[in-house]
């Protein structure tokens, strides 16, 4: 048996429920949540889609660490303290000596709760959109494909791997205090397009101007929390640093 | 009442591609989806997208492989379109920003896939679907297309053979709303979750297919269900065919490369139906490992190549079963993967109802026939997504204003239906859904025979009866999962009924439909498509001819 202590919310009312779930070998936390939803309390709500760590729907705070519920095994969570009562969002958990049969589950921070574990993702998507996250085709579109060397393809890949799960956003201390801050995911996306050799120069320039602000790359605390929690090993802080360098280099060129 | 000229139901690859086309033609277009587009199941596609880009390759060769792979059930006129348009659509995705894997010379890399005579599968590592989906989503943002995120469409309204729009529920507050359109495009994906073991996302219940069916549009070739040969034992997460394309081997418990006994010349790169049956037979005859799996071994490929081209599946193995495939073989078993059948639609995605289109996996444009080749489904989404956009733009240009009355009437009846579902006493969706999955898995699986199929039809009828007293206990308005699941369950039962009945009646073996009591393909009696229409007593089946233009049916040997 494993116990899930889940933060519930309906309107302004907040409470914690404790559910006992049959623990099976290989069970991940999302399966445990389905057990509760189907067998114990149909009113429990949370988001999900792929159950294979590619869609980014089930990001939540698990033992105070933001993670994808589908990607974490219940057996691993047994080896962790719940960190109950700790107000800090952690980036990694310690191991416990003893078997812990309780897991603390809460919604992703830095976004408003709609109900239970479902948060309002709209602000996150809106911030993303403000950095113009798309490629403008160049005027001279090649007849066949653009030629891109493998090294560049690999560089881009680290950032195209982002699944927009908002787990980085939930761990970010700047996002916690400044709702206008674009956040790690949007800025990583900005770097992804800045880096892309196919990008149109004027669009690149426009995007760079957008992120050259306190809501953009200069707002970042560079504490690397987003890098530590990312389930896809995207490294937003490194992208933010690259963007800062790019802005500084351009400024020097102009001077 | 919310009004747009055209609305896509579904935000996966085919819906997004279609929306972009309409937008570029100046049409007022919107997307409605039960998950944000980037969370669609398209993003889970790993292996790749086929296009005859190579100088020694040709669309004819691609078409031949597709038709042969389909066991001659694919319509050859639509296959021709698919294969001819493939290079343009793939290059377009590259121009729009897809980060395809590259060859040494910087051009798009291609890998071999099952049933193909040429390495023509373009890929972005083993995250091809993810890359394509995000590229199209970025184009949607660029175009500023309105997206209704997290809405469930509950009813498509067709009056006098013309689609007028639909009723949908906002998941945020459970409120129903009418959407009035000149054309509606269903792009809702597959139904994998009516099976117990499926590679599909949990959201894939085929509800969009049932929306068309309930509105009277026939479903086509639903008995053809693809089982992917290699799904991760336990969770059934997909292990891409690319793993075999890159040189992976299949071994039974005696460490034999058993494919030599089933497809001597193609071995692990035979088409999916053949590899899935071979694995299942090894398991059924006691040569699998305890628990029912075989080994997919890629250890000999080496860490560098695995990291470069199969990094995603390496991570899946580590996260979901605690095995690093660099060091150990992967335990795999067949699982439901793709639906070749779907809503009847033509080369432009048009269904028999005017103004209603269907594209992508929910549709049966009949390019996959009885067995789809890997790398052709992503291609299908972008080719026919675009074509449906072109056709719909043309269709709505000369349309007369429709009346609102049928839409408001549908809203009222949906309100009543949902309020009647609320209550304390009655059946719960979860027990019915679990029993449905079990009977589909056991009786309508990789190997089929008369008695089991008949059992499935009986079980489904019983479950349909029980579902009449389905009740939803949760009263919460925001994201009421119990209510959503209950609504979708009735659609799952519809589809299961059509699949099981179609399979029971089709007394032959063709592609993924394999009858142990009718081992041979029977072109004389069964070279035809199944059409299923809704009727009070269950599905009514009709048949129609297959379009054969270039390739005469021949025996399939690999």
Interface residues (C-beta under 8 A of the other chain):
Chain A: X10 X26 X28 X37 X38 X39 X42 X43 X44 X45 X46 X47 X48 X49 X50 X51 X52 X53 X54 X55 X56 X57 X71 X73 X114 X115 X116 X118 X121 X125 X129 X132 X133 X134 X135 X136 X137 X141 X142 X144 X145 X146 X147 X148 X149 X150 X153 X156 X157 X160 X161 X163 X164 X193 X196 X198
Chain B: X35 X36 X38 X39 X40 X41 X43 X44 X91 X94 X95 X96 X97 X99 X100 X101 X102 X104 X105 X106 X107 X108 X124 X125 X127 X130 X131 X134 X138 X139 X141 X142 X172 X201 X202 X203 X234 X235 X237 X238 X312 X315 X316 X319 X320 X321 X322 X428 X430 X472 X473 X474 X475 X476 X478 X479 X480 X481 X482
